[in-house]
Amino acid sequence: MKEAIHDMMNPLQLEVAETSLLDDKLDIRVTHAPTACTVTLRAATTDEEGVVWRSYAVFRSDNSGIIDLGRQAPLEGTYQTPDAMGLFWSMKPSASDPEIFQKAGSDPLQVTLTAEVEGMIVAERQIVRQVIADEVERIPLDTDELGIAGTFFRPRTAERPPAVLVLAGSGGGVNELMAGLLASRGYAALALAYFGVGPLPSQLREIPLEYFEKAVSWLKSQPGICHESIAVVGRSKGGELALLLGATYPELHPVVSYVPSPYLFSSFVGGTPASSWTHKGEPLPFVPLRMNLALLFRILSRRFTKQPLSFASLYEKSVKLKPDWGGAMIPLEQIQGPVLLISGGDDKTWPSTYFSEVAAARLIEKEFPYPVRHLSYLDAGHMIQVPYLPSTVHRSGTLLLGGSDDKDAEACAESWAEMLNFLDNHCTRTEDQEESQ
């Protein structure tokens, strides 16, 4: 090892872009290492709840003293195959009772990368993963004045960018992460909250669709953006909502629905089933979940054992009891533009692949005149979202999410690229934009 120590006088270098967008795939390389030198690379970051996440991978340099993460498989580590972003998605939490990686805001993600030889740190890089590109303006909405809550992101340099409405899921709040990244890719994106923020309802229960109509009207009033149609993107319960809004308001298209349901399901706030949504003052029909005493006992017992529980079969059995559930199935054929469905075949929260197949079949049956695409990822779970975040926890509280570390990461990266391409192909652009391209 004397040769290695001598060679380290010519310092090993860790090559990676210091600043990038969070959805950018990075090239990470080690150079100037001694030949056949064993190098341990480590990554660490902290989520919005203050939990530290870490990963590592051990490599051996080639004859040129180079390690290329995109081409080389680790000798050991938190992931196993050649993957330039493996250190990012394979991070594991330090918490003893782990939750999924918490990242919904638009603040940059700070990541520390280190290289070690014989237990000594020989190189270190601080990486900034931006949600908002430098040319994007972030505008928090004045809820008291406007009657809607959320954050608007618009690219300053884009001429009349297409508009996108971004919806959070059953966790509530504002999905600034997705909206900020979409704005960084050239869209005017409104991250809209509909419960759990400020004066809004505290719970997901009987939310009026007219609230979203107000948000659409506000978007249409914004100067300098394309108003001819507004794309809508939602995930999980937000995916259900995206389909519902697209079927209710003709200007909302194209529709992107991550791990969705084409059925309206009940809200169980306070233990009493009720509709999640209302329209014109009336609760919308919903599918009641078929609970029994045995299932209720299992749910209660899991609160003490903290073992996660799958609800996918419960949802599937509930919808199969009746074909339409008295209007609880969304009239998807009323959507006035293309639809993209994204699902996980191992989704344990609810059967998003089965639901997406039902949705696509209905659109075919109704001779839907617009493009429909269903991206199904066989071994992925419920946490298909923006790419390159840690995907190593497959539960949320006592709720089982399904999937696996690598398959979820793969689904996130591939579906995100497909979704951007879908929006690029189908979002309405003005004649001025088209002529300038």
C-alpha positions, -999 to +999 in steps of 0.1 A: +000+000+000+030+023+001+025+029-036-011+040-030-001+063-002+027+078-024+002+082-053-022+100-030+003+129-029-013+135-063-047+140-048-076+117-058-104+138-073-141+134-070-157+147-101-194+158-100-214+189-108-217+211-077-251+225-087-278+207-107-315+203-108-329+176-086-342+156-115-309+158-134-289+126-138-253+132-127-220+119-139-199+109-109-163+098-113-132+093-092-100+102-110-063+102-101-067+072-078-039+046-076-043+016-099-066-011-083-072+011-053-102+003-031-122+035-026-154+039-005-178+066-017-204+079+008-234+102+003-255+119+030-283+143+032-311+155+056-348+155+048-374+181+058-380+163+091-344+165+101-337+128+095-302+120+081-300+096+052-268+078+041-255+055+015-222+040+005-205+020-023-171+004-025-152+003-058-118-006-072-102+018-096-091+007-131-057+008-146-061+045-153-070+053-117-107+060-127-140+049-111-171+057-131-203+051-112-224+049-144-202+020-157-190+001-126-209-021-102-199-016-065-179-044-048-204-039-020-227-011-008-263+000-005-269-008-042-255-035-065-255-025-102-238+002-123-258+033-116-247+069-117-274+078-092-273+047-070-258+067-041-288+090-042-318+066-043-302+040-021-297+063+010-312+048+041-325+067+071-308+069+105-342+069+123-350+037+143-386+039+131-381+050+095-406+069+074-404+077+037-380+105+027-397+138+034-393+163+006-423+184-006-408+219-005-388+238-031-356+245-010-325+229-025-314+195-013-278+196+001-259+163-004-224+156+009-202+131-011-170+118+003-143+094-009-124+073+016-092+052+012-082+030+042-108+047+064-095+082+056-115+109+038-094+119+008-120+139-011-152+156-003-178+175-024-209+195-013-236+191-039-267+214-043-297+198-059-320+226-069-357+223-072-361+258-087-338+268-116-323+303-113-347+317-139-378+305-121-398+329-099-416+315-068-448+333-058-466+323-027-504+330-030-522+353-006-549+329+007-569+356+024-571+377-007-575+350-033-594+323-015-569+296-027-537+284-011-506+273-028-474+285-046-470+296-082-438+290-101-432+306-135-401+307-157-390+342-163-373+335-196-401+314-212-425+331-236-461+322-228-453+289-211-480+262-208-498+261-174-499+231-151-520+225-120-501+203-095-521+185-068-509+170-036-522+136-023-538+124+009-511+139+030-523+174+021-502+205+019-485+219-012-464+199-036-438+226-044-413+199-053-430+187-084-443+222-094-409+237-090-392+211-111-419+215-138-414+252-138-376+246-142-385+226-173-405+255-188-440+253-174-460+278-154-469+255-125-494+261-096-488+239-066-523+240-051-532+230-016-568+219-009-567+209+028-543+209+057-530+245+051-540+277+068-577+285+066-584+255+043-602+224+057-580+205+081-591+172+068-597+155+034-635+155+036-661+170+013-638+193-005-658+214-030-647+211-066-656+248-070-624+255-050-604+241-079-625+260-104-614+292-086-578+281-089-582+275-126-598+310-130-568+325-112-544+307-135-563+320-165-560+355-152-522+354-151-506+374-179-478+360-201-488+323-199-507+301-223-544+298-212-558+277-240-556+246-218-542+238-184-525+205-177-533+188-144-509+164-125-517+145-094-505+116-074-524+089-054-555+106-040-543+136-060-543+113-091-579+104-084-586+142-081-567+149-114-590+125-133-621+139-116-612+175-124-603+166-160-637+150-163-655+180-147-637+210-163-631+208-201-601+232-200-581+209-178-560+187-201-538+169-206-542+148-174-513+130-157-523+107-130-497+089-108-508+057-090-544+067-093-579+054-089-607+060-114-632+054-086-641+080-059-633+066-025-646+076+009-628+097+034-625+080+068-618+111+088-632+106+123-640+070+115-672+079+096-672+073+059-680+104+038-674+117+004-640+133-003-655+157-028-686+178-033-700+195-065-727+222-065-732+216-028-738+179-030-714+151-019-702+130-048-709+093-047-681+071-034-672+035-031-675+023+005-646+001+017-659-032+029-645-034+064-652-064+087-644-071+123-613-092+114-598-064+093-606-038+119-588-059+146-558-062+123-557-025+118-559-018+155-533-044+164-508-030+139-510+004+157-494-014+186-470-037+167-462-010+142-462-036+114-474-021+081-506-034+065-516-036+028-550-023+018-547-031-019-569-062-018-595-043+003-598-016-024-600-042-052-626-063-035-647-033-027-649-020-063-656-055-077-688-059-057-706-036-082-696-025-117-702+013-114-712+020-078-739+044-086-717+070-102-687+066-080-666+058-111-653+090-127-667+096-162-633+096-177-646+099-212-656+135-205-619+145-203-611+167-233-575+157-240-548+131-236-544+110-205-513+095-190-517+069-162-486+057-142-489+027-118-469+003-097-477-034-101-466-041-065-486-012-051-497-023-016-516+009-007-542+005-034-541-015-067-530+013-089-522-010-119-556-027-117-572+007-114-553+021-143-562-009-164-599-003-155-595+034-165-579+026-198-605-001-206-633+024-199-618+049-223-614+023-250-650+012-245-663+048-247-643+054-279-623+081-263-609+102-291-576+113-274-543+095-268-543+073-236-511+058-223-506+036-192-471+031-179-471+001-155-440-008-136-444-044-125-423-045-094-427-009-083-449+002-054-469+032-045-440+057-042-436+065-079-427+102-079-399+126-089-366+108-095-334+104-075-348+107-040-342+079-015-365+050-023-355+026+005-385+028+028-417+010+018-441+020+045-457+051+058-467+046+094-487+014+094-495+016+057-476-007+034-464+009+002-450-020-017-421-020-042-384-024-037-355+000-035-341-004-070-374-010-088-390+021-073-360+042-082-361+028-118-399+036-121-394+071-107-366+080-132-383+064-163-418+077-156-406+112-149-388+114-183-419+099-200-442+124-182-421+154-193-422+141-229-460+136-226-465+172-215-442+185-241-461+167-268-496+175-256-496+208-238-513+235-258-489+261-271-497+294-289-489+300-326-462+324-315-445+297-295-447+271-323-433+295-349-404+304-326-394+268-320 
